[in-house]
Amino acid sequence: MAWRAVAATCLVVPSTAAAQIRNLGFAGDMALAEHRVDDRRVGGGVEISTGTLLGAGVRVSVGSRWTIGAMGRTGVLHPDSGATLQRDVAELGLDAAFRMREWFDVIGGVRVRSYTTALARQRWTAPYLGAAGRVTFAVRGLEGLLDLTVHPFASVNGLTRPEFAISGGAAVAYSRGRFDTQLRYSVERFDFARGTADERSEQLSVFTIRVQARVRGGVPKTTTAPP
């Protein structure tokens, strides 16, 4: 009967997809962030804001090569040198890593971030593509991670597209039992209208402490996709 075939397919397909999930983990992180803005149109030097961001997310390893993750963060950047306004930050991200070699991944994804002050809201959309690598240490479960990405289609409301957009990071990760811990330092740099009177640059530096608990699967091969 046709309905029996449909019912069988509905049962088999989800179970087959679930069988491909090798690891499922839930993560939380705390990030110390520094945001720098240098806008020639305004003058007054570099504006610096600092603060703490808190985040949570989920990460899934599919098959032997794919890792897919989603993460959200929020927090407040307080005015420091040259800055006058508090910035509320909210960010959502989706990323993926494809394992080419034991030590090398191709990574990609998208970040959507907003900065909100008492005067306005600025929204960033930054798809990215890059490469990442890992190196193992003598201590079991301990790895070093490096990544470098470009953002060729980044956009910011109220500004032209950045002429230069790049980010990179370095991390140390340790896995034991069902828990993974990662310490990561990353930098994003965006330059707008370089060499003109409207030149503007923004840089976000973040030091992140991240803990993940795996509810399915054993010790994974550490992903190099940015958290």
Backbone bond lengths (Angstrom), bond angles and torsions (degrees), N, CA, C in turn:
res aa  C-N    CA-C-N  psi(-1)  N-CA   C-N-CA  omega(-1)  CA-C   N-CA-C  phi
1 M - - - 1.459 - - 1.535 109.78 -
2 A 1.339 115.89 145.57 1.465 120.10 -177.31 1.521 111.50 -63.08
3 W 1.350 116.32 -40.07 1.469 118.91 -176.44 1.511 111.18 -66.01
4 R 1.347 116.76 -30.66 1.454 120.18 178.57 1.531 110.90 -69.34
5 A 1.335 115.01 -37.81 1.460 118.92 177.55 1.521 111.31 -65.10
6 V 1.351 115.51 -41.17 1.462 119.72 178.36 1.529 110.64 -64.42
7 A 1.325 116.09 -43.74 1.464 120.08 179.95 1.520 111.01 -62.52
8 A 1.336 116.14 -41.25 1.465 119.87 179.34 1.522 111.08 -63.85
9 T 1.343 116.18 -40.62 1.468 120.25 178.37 1.517 111.41 -63.29
10 C 1.333 116.59 -41.84 1.467 121.14 -179.61 1.524 111.41 -63.58
11 L 1.326 116.53 -29.00 1.455 120.17 179.45 1.526 111.95 -83.74
12 V 1.333 116.18 -37.78 1.461 120.70 -175.43 1.520 112.38 -75.31
13 V 1.355 117.29 -43.47 1.463 120.32 -175.36 1.525 112.48 -61.23
14 P 1.364 119.98 -50.32 1.459 118.27 178.40 1.521 113.18 -61.36
15 S 1.339 117.79 -37.69 1.456 120.12 -179.48 1.522 110.95 -67.87
16 T 1.346 116.30 -36.32 1.463 119.91 177.13 1.523 110.83 -66.13
17 A 1.353 116.84 -43.54 1.471 120.72 178.37 1.523 110.61 -63.19
18 A 1.342 115.86 -41.53 1.468 119.90 -179.79 1.521 110.85 -64.57
19 A 1.333 116.28 -34.35 1.460 119.66 -179.82 1.522 111.85 -66.14
20 Q 1.343 117.34 -24.22 1.460 120.97 179.11 1.524 112.61 -77.08
21 I 1.326 117.63 -15.86 1.463 121.26 179.53 1.515 109.57 -78.10
22 R 1.325 116.24 109.45 1.460 120.93 -176.60 1.519 112.25 -89.05
23 N 1.343 116.16 -32.49 1.461 120.86 179.41 1.518 109.39 -143.13
24 L 1.313 116.42 140.89 1.463 123.20 174.95 1.514 107.42 -134.48
25 G 1.321 116.31 122.62 1.453 119.99 -176.96 1.517 112.47 -136.70
26 F 1.325 114.87 150.29 1.463 122.20 175.95 1.522 108.47 -115.93
27 A 1.332 115.67 134.45 1.459 120.62 -171.71 1.519 111.85 -125.31
28 G 1.313 115.09 154.04 1.455 122.95 170.63 1.509 108.84 -135.21
29 D 1.324 117.48 147.72 1.462 118.99 179.60 1.520 111.85 -145.23
30 M 1.317 114.44 160.53 1.459 123.10 172.41 1.512 106.97 -127.96
31 A 1.331 116.92 131.47 1.453 121.83 -175.44 1.525 110.50 -126.56
32 L 1.313 115.50 134.44 1.466 122.41 172.65 1.517 107.09 -99.09
33 A 1.332 117.13 118.07 1.463 121.33 -170.38 1.523 111.54 -118.26
34 E 1.340 115.28 146.33 1.460 122.79 171.57 1.520 108.48 -128.81
35 H 1.323 116.32 123.53 1.464 122.64 -177.81 1.522 108.53 -112.71
36 R 1.342 116.37 126.01 1.464 122.25 -179.63 1.528 109.98 -119.13
37 V 1.324 116.19 132.58 1.458 122.27 177.40 1.522 108.70 -128.62
38 D 1.342 115.67 126.67 1.466 121.42 176.18 1.527 107.49 -124.15
39 D 1.339 115.98 104.63 1.464 121.89 -175.05 1.520 108.77 -117.64
40 R 1.344 117.23 113.18 1.461 121.49 -178.62 1.527 112.31 -67.55
41 R 1.334 116.53 -25.96 1.461 119.45 -179.59 1.520 111.12 -65.91
42 V 1.314 116.61 -31.12 1.466 121.92 -177.99 1.511 111.31 -91.84
43 G 1.350 115.99 -38.80 1.452 119.85 -175.83 1.518 110.62 76.75
44 G 1.293 116.46 -174.90 1.459 120.30 177.18 1.515 114.23 88.97
45 G 1.339 117.96 5.20 1.449 120.35 176.30 1.522 113.01 85.40
46 V 1.318 115.09 -164.51 1.463 122.16 -175.22 1.528 110.34 -84.32
47 E 1.342 115.45 128.90 1.455 121.50 173.58 1.526 109.18 -90.55
48 I 1.324 116.49 129.32 1.456 121.42 -178.08 1.520 109.58 -121.62
49 S 1.339 115.30 130.34 1.465 121.43 174.88 1.520 108.34 -128.33
50 T 1.316 116.79 142.02 1.461 121.23 -179.37 1.518 109.99 -132.92
51 G 1.319 115.95 155.13 1.455 119.45 178.60 1.512 112.40 178.25
52 T 1.312 115.55 -175.39 1.461 123.46 -178.09 1.522 109.85 -114.86
53 L 1.334 115.95 133.96 1.455 122.83 176.76 1.523 109.10 -115.47
54 L 1.324 116.57 141.03 1.457 122.14 176.68 1.514 109.28 -117.15
55 G 1.341 116.63 141.19 1.450 119.58 -176.12 1.506 113.42 -143.04
56 A 1.333 115.08 165.32 1.461 122.79 176.53 1.512 108.14 -149.94
57 G 1.333 116.08 153.63 1.454 118.44 -178.91 1.507 112.10 -168.31
58 V 1.326 114.35 -176.67 1.463 122.29 -179.85 1.522 107.76 -136.46
59 R 1.326 116.49 146.65 1.464 121.55 -179.56 1.523 109.13 -138.69
60 V 1.341 115.79 136.27 1.464 122.04 -176.22 1.526 109.28 -129.24
61 S 1.330 115.99 133.03 1.464 121.56 172.30 1.520 107.97 -100.33
62 V 1.338 116.36 122.69 1.461 122.07 -176.60 1.522 108.77 -114.77
63 G 1.329 116.34 123.83 1.447 119.92 -177.42 1.518 110.78 64.20
64 S 1.321 116.64 -152.09 1.462 121.17 -176.93 1.519 113.27 -98.83
65 R 1.359 117.52 -7.05 1.467 119.25 -172.39 1.527 115.13 -125.28
66 W 1.326 118.77 -27.53 1.465 120.70 -171.98 1.517 112.14 -96.70
67 T 1.332 115.71 139.64 1.458 123.06 168.14 1.520 107.89 -131.16
68 I 1.324 117.01 128.59 1.460 122.41 -178.12 1.526 108.72 -125.28
69 G 1.312 116.82 137.02 1.463 120.29 -178.25 1.512 113.08 -142.30
70 A 1.316 115.68 156.82 1.467 122.85 174.24 1.521 107.91 -136.31
71 M 1.332 116.43 139.49 1.455 121.32 -175.87 1.521 110.41 -144.48
72 G 1.314 116.91 142.93 1.458 121.95 173.51 1.515 109.98 -125.85
73 R 1.337 116.83 144.32 1.468 122.03 178.94 1.516 109.75 -138.04
74 T 1.318 114.91 152.32 1.455 120.25 174.61 1.525 108.92 -152.87
75 G 1.326 115.40 156.46 1.459 120.17 179.89 1.514 110.80 171.50
76 V 1.323 115.45 -170.14 1.462 122.17 -176.62 1.521 109.22 -130.17
77 L 1.335 115.95 133.20 1.461 122.32 173.17 1.527 108.02 -104.36
78 H 1.321 116.06 121.74 1.453 121.66 -176.80 1.531 110.42 -94.20
79 P 1.331 117.51 143.68 1.466 120.10 -178.38 1.515 111.84 -63.92
80 D 1.320 113.59 137.69 1.457 121.03 177.37 1.521 107.27 -125.20
81 S 1.310 118.37 -130.91 1.454 122.12 -177.34 1.528 111.68 -63.13
82 G 1.334 116.55 121.60 1.457 122.13 174.68 1.512 115.60 78.45
83 A 1.331 118.50 -13.49 1.471 121.46 -178.09 1.518 110.22 -94.99
84 T 1.337 116.23 151.97 1.468 120.48 -177.73 1.524 113.06 -124.30
85 L 1.358 117.41 -18.30 1.454 120.35 -173.55 1.522 111.55 -116.79
86 Q 1.302 115.60 140.18 1.458 121.64 172.88 1.522 109.57 -72.98
87 R 1.328 117.14 139.72 1.464 122.26 -179.86 1.529 109.61 -116.13
88 D 1.330 115.87 122.67 1.460 120.75 171.25 1.525 107.97 -89.15
89 V 1.326 116.32 129.79 1.460 121.76 -174.87 1.522 109.74 -114.40
90 A 1.323 115.92 135.28 1.472 122.27 172.91 1.521 107.64 -137.57
91 E 1.328 116.53 135.89 1.463 120.22 -175.94 1.517 110.94 -143.44
92 L 1.334 115.23 139.04 1.460 122.64 171.78 1.521 107.93 -125.54
93 G 1.335 116.65 139.81 1.449 119.76 -179.10 1.517 112.45 -141.38
94 L 1.330 115.22 147.50 1.457 122.85 174.34 1.520 106.79 -130.48
95 D 1.329 117.29 127.34 1.458 119.63 -178.34 1.522 111.05 -137.70
96 A 1.325 115.00 161.20 1.454 121.43 178.77 1.522 109.10 -146.11
97 A 1.320 115.62 149.82 1.458 121.80 176.79 1.526 108.63 -132.70
98 F 1.332 116.30 135.33 1.458 121.89 176.96 1.523 108.18 -116.55
99 R 1.304 116.57 121.01 1.457 121.29 -175.35 1.523 111.22 -79.40
100 M 1.347 115.90 112.80 1.453 121.57 177.81 1.532 111.11 -87.99
101 R 1.317 115.89 -41.08 1.460 123.26 178.01 1.527 108.00 -137.82
102 E 1.313 116.07 173.04 1.463 119.76 178.32 1.521 111.71 -60.16
103 W 1.321 116.92 -26.74 1.463 121.05 -174.22 1.530 112.85 -113.56
104 F 1.351 118.48 0.76 1.466 120.52 -169.44 1.523 110.89 -138.69
105 D 1.346 116.08 132.25 1.468 123.16 177.10 1.520 110.47 -125.55
106 V 1.323 116.10 149.41 1.462 122.49 163.71 1.521 106.71 -97.23
107 I 1.324 117.49 129.82 1.462 121.11 -175.05 1.515 110.76 -124.46
108 G 1.325 116.13 152.08 1.452 121.49 178.29 1.512 110.22 -162.19
109 G 1.319 115.27 164.26 1.456 119.29 179.93 1.516 111.20 167.91
110 V 1.309 115.42 -161.24 1.458 121.03 179.94 1.525 109.04 -149.77
111 R 1.318 116.51 142.90 1.454 123.88 174.41 1.526 108.87 -120.20
112 V 1.305 116.62 134.26 1.464 122.43 172.36 1.516 106.72 -120.35
113 R 1.334 116.13 120.70 1.469 120.61 -173.88 1.517 109.64 -134.38
114 S 1.319 116.41 145.23 1.463 120.63 175.87 1.516 109.96 -127.27
115 Y 1.326 115.08 141.23 1.463 123.38 170.60 1.526 107.02 -113.99
116 T 1.323 116.32 122.77 1.461 120.31 -177.64 1.523 109.49 -120.61
117 T 1.336 115.73 126.79 1.457 121.78 174.32 1.522 108.95 -117.86
118 A 1.325 116.39 -177.62 1.458 120.60 178.35 1.524 111.72 -67.72
119 L 1.349 117.03 -15.64 1.462 120.48 -175.90 1.521 113.70 -104.73
120 A 1.325 117.97 -32.09 1.466 118.94 -173.48 1.521 110.25 -162.56
121 R 1.333 113.64 170.84 1.460 121.54 174.43 1.517 108.72 -125.03
122 Q 1.322 115.57 132.23 1.460 121.62 178.99 1.526 108.65 -115.81
123 R 1.337 116.45 129.37 1.459 120.74 -177.93 1.521 110.32 -114.06
124 W 1.328 115.13 131.14 1.453 122.67 178.13 1.523 109.19 -111.01
125 T 1.333 116.17 135.76 1.460 121.92 171.12 1.523 106.81 -126.18
126 A 1.327 116.87 118.47 1.461 120.13 -171.06 1.529 111.81 -134.67
127 P 1.343 117.39 86.57 1.461 119.12 169.22 1.532 109.20 -64.41
128 Y 1.312 117.00 151.12 1.463 118.76 -179.47 1.520 111.15 -145.09
129 L 1.330 114.69 158.00 1.457 122.70 177.16 1.516 107.40 -146.37
130 G 1.328 115.67 137.67 1.447 117.29 -177.95 1.512 113.10 -168.62
131 A 1.319 113.77 -162.92 1.456 121.77 -178.20 1.515 109.13 -134.38
132 A 1.315 115.18 154.52 1.457 120.46 -178.64 1.524 109.74 -147.84
133 G 1.303 114.98 151.42 1.457 119.37 -179.65 1.509 111.23 -139.20
134 R 1.293 115.04 165.58 1.465 120.76 -179.57 1.525 109.64 -138.20
135 V 1.304 114.60 153.41 1.453 121.05 175.12 1.523 107.63 -134.23
136 T 1.322 116.47 133.55 1.462 120.69 -179.55 1.518 109.92 -90.77
137 F 1.335 115.10 150.12 1.451 121.82 177.85 1.530 110.03 -108.87
138 A 1.323 115.45 175.41 1.461 119.81 -177.76 1.526 111.76 -66.99
139 V 1.335 116.96 -28.33 1.459 120.93 179.60 1.521 109.20 -77.20
140 R 1.315 117.32 126.62 1.454 121.21 -178.26 1.531 110.51 -62.43
141 G 1.349 116.61 132.39 1.455 121.92 178.92 1.512 114.04 88.01
142 L 1.337 118.25 -3.47 1.466 122.00 -178.09 1.514 109.74 -104.07
143 E 1.342 116.60 128.53 1.458 122.34 -179.25 1.517 111.30 -138.65
144 G 1.325 115.07 152.35 1.448 121.62 170.47 1.521 109.36 -104.93
145 L 1.339 116.72 141.74 1.467 121.92 -175.09 1.527 110.37 -128.28
146 L 1.328 116.14 140.89 1.459 122.43 176.05 1.529 108.83 -136.10
147 D 1.331 117.31 141.47 1.462 120.06 176.33 1.517 110.44 -145.85
148 L 1.333 115.23 150.40 1.464 122.61 177.72 1.515 107.76 -142.01
149 T 1.336 117.18 127.97 1.459 121.38 -177.16 1.523 110.48 -134.80
150 V 1.337 114.93 156.36 1.466 121.90 174.06 1.524 107.92 -118.93
151 H 1.349 115.50 155.79 1.467 122.59 -177.96 1.531 108.97 -124.73
152 P 1.329 118.38 73.56 1.473 120.08 -173.07 1.519 114.46 -69.43
153 F 1.333 118.14 -18.80 1.462 120.30 -176.92 1.529 111.94 -118.92
154 A 1.314 116.99 25.36 1.463 120.70 179.24 1.524 110.23 -64.30
155 S 1.341 115.48 145.46 1.464 120.34 178.35 1.519 109.54 -142.79
156 V 1.329 114.69 148.58 1.461 122.27 -179.71 1.520 107.49 -136.35
157 N 1.330 117.36 127.79 1.463 117.85 -179.96 1.524 110.33 -66.30
158 G 1.320 115.13 136.56 1.456 120.91 -179.71 1.511 114.57 88.13
159 L 1.342 118.18 -4.44 1.462 122.00 -179.86 1.528 109.30 -131.79
160 T 1.342 115.85 157.05 1.454 119.72 171.24 1.527 108.94 -69.94
161 R 1.319 116.08 165.72 1.461 119.37 177.32 1.535 110.10 -62.55
162 P 1.313 117.97 142.18 1.467 119.03 178.70 1.525 110.75 -65.76
163 E 1.342 115.46 141.95 1.454 120.39 177.22 1.525 111.18 -82.08
164 F 1.307 115.67 -23.43 1.462 121.42 -179.77 1.515 107.60 -138.05
165 A 1.335 117.40 124.37 1.460 121.14 -177.57 1.520 108.68 -147.33
166 I 1.315 115.76 113.84 1.458 120.48 -174.61 1.525 109.16 -148.13
167 S 1.302 116.47 152.45 1.460 120.52 175.76 1.522 109.13 -146.70
168 G 1.309 115.09 157.41 1.458 120.00 179.77 1.509 110.14 -159.23
169 G 1.320 115.37 163.69 1.453 118.90 -179.07 1.510 112.02 -158.24
170 A 1.326 114.54 162.26 1.461 122.75 175.99 1.523 107.64 -137.24
171 A 1.317 116.31 141.83 1.458 119.88 -175.23 1.515 111.08 -147.57
172 V 1.324 113.97 159.40 1.457 122.49 169.04 1.518 106.84 -120.98
173 A 1.340 116.74 127.56 1.466 121.37 -177.31 1.523 109.95 -122.93
174 Y 1.338 114.58 143.92 1.473 120.27 179.29 1.517 109.28 -136.44
175 S 1.332 116.76 130.08 1.461 122.86 179.42 1.516 110.03 -117.10
176 R 1.338 114.51 133.04 1.464 120.13 176.85 1.526 108.24 -149.50
177 G 1.323 115.63 125.35 1.453 118.82 -177.51 1.516 110.26 61.36
178 R 1.317 116.92 -129.37 1.463 121.65 179.40 1.526 112.80 -97.95
179 F 1.325 117.55 11.09 1.460 120.33 -176.60 1.521 110.91 -117.54
180 D 1.343 114.68 139.70 1.462 122.59 175.58 1.523 107.96 -122.44
181 T 1.316 115.72 135.87 1.461 121.51 178.11 1.522 108.81 -123.99
182 Q 1.328 116.03 138.08 1.457 120.08 -178.65 1.527 110.41 -138.75
183 L 1.315 115.55 133.90 1.468 123.25 171.01 1.519 106.98 -111.47
184 R 1.333 116.97 123.60 1.466 120.28 -172.90 1.516 111.32 -137.61
185 Y 1.331 115.20 138.44 1.461 121.94 172.38 1.521 107.71 -117.65
186 S 1.341 117.22 129.04 1.461 121.48 -177.98 1.519 110.35 -136.06
187 V 1.336 115.60 154.56 1.467 122.74 178.89 1.520 108.77 -136.11
188 E 1.334 116.44 132.12 1.464 122.80 171.73 1.525 108.29 -114.23
189 R 1.335 116.50 138.11 1.458 121.03 179.87 1.526 109.42 -133.92
190 F 1.342 115.57 128.20 1.465 121.91 178.84 1.529 108.09 -130.49
191 D 1.333 116.31 125.89 1.467 121.97 177.84 1.525 109.50 -116.32
192 F 1.342 115.89 133.49 1.462 122.34 -178.69 1.529 109.52 -119.06
193 A 1.340 115.92 141.48 1.474 122.90 173.52 1.524 111.91 46.47
194 R 1.309 116.30 51.74 1.467 120.97 -176.93 1.523 111.37 -62.61
195 G 1.336 115.25 137.43 1.455 121.19 177.80 1.504 115.55 78.06
196 T 1.340 117.56 11.67 1.464 121.40 179.19 1.530 109.81 -120.07
197 A 1.342 114.64 175.24 1.465 119.16 178.15 1.526 111.92 -69.56
198 D 1.333 116.75 -16.82 1.465 121.17 -179.96 1.530 112.42 -98.88
199 E 1.302 116.52 16.85 1.470 120.18 -176.73 1.535 111.21 -58.47
200 R 1.323 115.10 137.02 1.459 121.67 -179.29 1.524 108.52 -147.25
201 S 1.314 116.06 140.30 1.463 120.18 175.39 1.525 109.28 -134.39
202 E 1.333 114.74 144.39 1.459 121.19 176.10 1.515 109.20 -131.70
203 Q 1.309 114.85 139.93 1.460 120.39 -179.87 1.519 109.66 -138.10
204 L 1.330 115.71 132.74 1.458 121.63 177.69 1.518 108.39 -121.31
205 S 1.327 115.96 118.30 1.463 122.17 177.16 1.524 108.48 -109.96
206 V 1.332 116.63 133.15 1.462 120.47 -173.78 1.524 110.11 -136.99
207 F 1.317 116.21 130.77 1.463 122.08 170.09 1.526 107.25 -109.22
208 T 1.336 116.25 120.17 1.459 121.48 -171.06 1.521 111.87 -119.07
209 I 1.322 115.37 135.43 1.467 122.56 170.01 1.518 106.78 -110.36
210 R 1.314 116.97 120.07 1.461 121.82 -172.97 1.518 110.69 -127.99
211 V 1.330 116.43 134.05 1.464 122.57 176.81 1.521 108.78 -124.95
212 Q 1.322 116.51 130.95 1.465 121.68 179.26 1.520 110.08 -123.40
213 A 1.323 115.93 136.43 1.465 122.34 175.28 1.516 108.34 -111.61
214 R 1.318 117.07 124.06 1.453 121.63 179.57 1.526 110.08 -90.48
215 V 1.315 115.92 125.22 1.467 121.29 179.72 1.521 111.10 -98.74
216 R 1.337 115.56 -8.10 1.462 120.24 177.36 1.510 108.46 -148.27
217 G 1.322 116.75 137.16 1.443 121.08 176.56 1.515 112.55 94.60
218 G 1.322 115.59 164.29 1.445 121.27 179.56 1.514 110.89 -91.44
219 V 1.329 115.22 -155.39 1.468 119.97 -179.59 1.518 108.19 -69.52
220 P 1.362 118.71 120.21 1.458 120.82 -176.89 1.525 111.29 -85.75
221 K 1.318 114.59 166.85 1.458 119.13 165.73 1.527 106.19 -76.15
222 T 1.311 116.39 123.10 1.459 120.48 -171.49 1.518 111.53 -57.84
223 T 1.323 116.10 130.25 1.452 119.65 177.34 1.514 110.50 -77.46
224 T 1.327 115.10 146.65 1.466 119.57 176.91 1.515 111.98 -100.66
225 A 1.332 117.94 2.58 1.461 119.75 177.76 1.515 109.47 -65.87
226 P 1.339 117.79 137.45 1.455 119.80 178.68 1.518 111.52 -56.32
227 P 1.322 118.40 138.99 1.467 120.28 -179.02 1.520 112.26 -72.71
